[in-house]
Amino acid sequence: MAQTKPSVGHIASDPLRNFKFQVQIQHPTLKNFARMGFMSVSGLNVTTEVIPYREGGMNTTTQKMPGQSDFAPITLSKGLAVGDTQMMDWMKQLFTVMQGQGFGKAGDNFRVNVDVYVLDHPVTSGNTPAKAGFRIYNAWPTAVAFSDLDAGANAIVVQQMTLAHEGFEFKLASDVGSSGVSFNSK
């Protein structure tokens, strides 16, 4: 009797799952910032303005040119844990620049790169390859927020950090069997 191999054809066409991801914040001065667990990452998009114009002799249609591109703010959300001060420490670092006081030394660069990796699924080992990745350039916090405190609710305290940035790069694995994507340091 011939032995049949299981079909893996469907795996190549399955979309990536959005619930297996890892965030790496490359901050040079704040400790324990390398890999933080977040519940959600939102706002990974870019929009380019359209500049319509009309040209003499072509009065029936409007031509369109690309204008300025803008990257939406990115919001990272996670549950609040005891001893987890990295978000507020990074926000306080801005005060050094804005007011000459606060966390850090004058001249510290508060802008960092942030990598977001979409991991392969199902996870069967500790070394899970990333099948997609975003490198977010020159990100810095514009807001840190906490969920409402409600004695009648059955929920956790969630903290959110909103990042302004100057663009991102996107990489996608070439095929299902590839070893994954990564970005060079810095």
C-alpha positions in Angstrom: 0.0 0.0 0.0 1.4 3.4 -1.0 2.0 5.9 1.8 0.3 9.2 1.2 1.8 12.5 2.3 -0.4 15.1 4.0 -1.3 18.0 1.7 0.2 21.4 2.7 -1.2 23.2 -0.3 -3.7 25.1 1.7 -1.0 26.5 4.1 0.5 28.5 1.3 -2.8 30.3 0.7 -3.8 30.8 4.3 -3.6 34.4 5.4 -1.4 35.3 8.4 -3.1 35.4 11.8 -3.0 38.8 13.6 -2.9 37.5 17.2 0.7 36.2 17.1 3.1 39.2 17.1 6.1 40.6 18.9 7.1 44.2 19.4 10.8 45.2 19.8 11.5 48.8 20.9 15.2 49.6 20.3 15.7 52.2 23.1 19.4 52.8 23.9 19.0 54.1 27.5 15.8 52.5 28.9 16.3 49.0 30.3 13.9 46.1 29.8 12.5 47.7 26.6 13.8 45.2 24.1 10.7 42.9 23.8 7.5 44.0 25.4 4.3 42.0 25.2 1.4 44.1 23.8 -2.3 43.2 23.5 -2.7 45.2 20.3 -0.9 47.4 17.8 -3.1 49.7 15.6 -2.5 52.5 13.1 0.0 50.8 10.7 -1.1 52.8 7.6 0.1 55.4 5.2 -2.0 57.8 3.2 -0.9 59.9 0.2 -2.8 63.1 -0.7 -4.1 63.4 -4.2 -3.4 66.7 -6.1 -6.0 67.2 -8.9 -5.1 69.5 -11.7 -6.4 70.4 -15.1 -4.4 71.0 -18.2 -5.5 73.3 -21.1 -6.8 71.2 -24.0 -7.8 68.3 -21.7 -10.9 70.0 -20.2 -13.0 66.8 -19.8 -11.0 65.1 -17.1 -9.0 66.0 -14.1 -5.5 64.5 -13.9 -4.2 63.4 -10.5 -0.7 63.6 -9.1 0.6 62.1 -5.8 1.1 64.7 -3.1 2.5 64.5 0.5 2.4 61.2 2.3 1.5 61.0 6.0 1.8 58.1 8.4 -0.9 57.7 11.0 0.0 57.5 14.7 0.5 54.0 16.1 -1.1 52.9 19.3 0.3 50.1 21.5 -1.9 48.6 24.2 -1.0 46.3 27.1 -2.1 45.3 30.5 -0.6 47.2 33.4 1.7 45.1 35.6 3.6 46.0 38.8 7.1 47.3 38.0 6.2 48.1 34.4 7.4 51.7 34.0 9.0 51.7 30.6 6.1 53.6 28.8 6.1 56.4 31.4 9.9 56.5 31.5 10.0 57.0 27.8 7.3 59.7 28.0 9.2 61.5 30.8 12.3 61.5 28.6 10.5 64.0 26.4 10.4 66.4 29.3 14.2 66.7 29.1 13.9 68.0 25.6 10.8 70.2 26.1 11.5 71.7 29.5 15.1 70.9 30.4 14.0 68.7 33.3 12.7 65.2 33.8 14.2 61.7 33.1 17.4 61.2 31.3 20.2 63.6 30.2 20.0 66.6 27.9 20.9 65.4 24.4 19.5 61.9 24.8 17.6 60.9 21.6 14.1 60.1 22.5 13.4 58.9 18.9 13.8 55.1 18.3 13.0 52.4 15.8 10.3 49.9 16.6 10.0 46.5 15.0 6.7 44.7 14.9 6.9 41.0 13.8 3.9 38.9 12.8 4.9 35.4 13.9 4.2 32.1 12.1 1.2 30.0 13.3 0.8 27.4 14.7 3.6 27.9 17.2 5.2 24.5 17.8 8.6 25.6 19.1 10.2 28.5 21.0 12.0 29.7 17.8 9.0 30.9 15.8 9.9 32.6 12.5 8.4 36.0 11.7 6.5 35.8 8.4 5.9 39.6 8.2 7.5 42.6 9.8 7.2 46.4 10.1 10.2 48.6 11.0 8.8 51.9 12.3 11.3 54.7 12.0 12.0 57.5 14.5 9.1 56.8 16.8 8.4 58.7 19.9 5.5 58.8 22.4 2.9 61.5 22.0 0.5 60.1 24.6 0.3 57.6 27.4 -3.2 56.7 28.7 -4.7 54.3 31.2 -8.2 52.7 31.1 -10.9 53.9 33.4 -10.9 52.6 36.9 -14.3 51.0 37.7 -15.0 49.1 40.9 -18.1 47.4 39.2 -16.2 46.1 36.2 -14.5 42.8 35.8 -11.5 44.0 33.7 -7.8 44.7 33.8 -6.1 48.1 33.8 -4.9 48.7 30.2 -2.2 51.2 29.4 -1.8 52.7 25.9 1.0 54.6 24.3 0.5 56.5 21.0 3.6 56.9 18.9 4.3 59.6 16.2 6.8 58.3 13.6 8.4 59.2 10.3 7.4 56.2 8.3 7.8 52.4 8.2 9.2 49.6 6.1 7.2 46.4 5.5 8.7 43.0 4.7 6.9 39.8 3.9 8.4 36.3 3.8 8.7 35.0 0.2 7.0 31.7 0.8 5.7 29.4 3.6 8.9 27.4 4.0 11.2 30.5 4.4 13.1 31.1 7.5 11.3 34.4 8.2 12.0 38.1 7.9 14.2 40.4 10.0 15.6 43.9 9.9 19.2 44.8 10.3 20.0 46.5 13.7 19.6 50.3 13.6 
